[in-house]
Amino acid sequence: MSAVSTLETLLKKLTTFYGPLPVPPRDPFTLFVWEVLSVHSTPFKRDAALAALKRNRALTPDAMARVPQKKLEESVGLAGPYNEQRLRALRTGVDIFRRAPRLPDIIRGPMVPARRALKGLPQMGEGGAYRMLLFAADHPVLPVDAKVSRVARRLGFGDQQGNFTKTARSVRESVAKQLPGSPDAYRRVFLYLSHHGGATCTEGDPHCAVCPLFEDCPEGQKRK
């Protein structure tokens, strides 16, 4: 079996097992807000906070700058604790987007200026920057968070390196060899590997007994 068909087989099994998965926002500012609300939250709480901001028409930089502070605090508070940190990050992001109205165009352009333009955004990190490049800017890149890294390496894609940045690079290089160069292909890999890492292929106690990839997984076979 070829490497390409191996990865495609794994993704088909995950798609059958989980069904369609929600996709992060495609608008750059909304995706930034989504990232901020995601930290130390759950998908349910994050989505409730995002929906409240949408009801308050606060999902553009100018609109969020104008929304009454109480409404902003109440909406963001639905994401859970660390409300002040989230509000501070959002205020910083609003200022950056308003000072750089061409930011959405820049991140859709060449990769080096795109990555540089995202460096000032708070609470993004490397994973958030890659998600922005993939989902909001259509760059064919793979965001590698802890869940993606864990699942990919257990399946034989990439190796553990001296630090997470190098490990993430190893995973990206291994996966990239098996993907067409389309953003949609990379989005699909990220969504299903990340979801699988949170729902089934957990860190300390993976649920191998119910995993749809068990027979294909070198790590799972070791745990028999």
ABEGO torsion letter per residue (X at the ends): XBAAAAAAAAAAAAAAAAEBBBBBBABAAAAAAAAAAABGBBAAAAAAAAAAAAAAGAABAAAAAABBAAAAAAAAAAAEBGAAAAAAAAAAAAAAAAABAAAAAAAABBAAAAAAAAAABBGAEAAAAAAAAAAAAGBBBBBBBAAAAAAAAAAGBEBBBABAAAAAAAAAAAAAAABBABAAAAAAAAAAAAAAAAAABBAABBBAAABAAAAABAAAAAAX
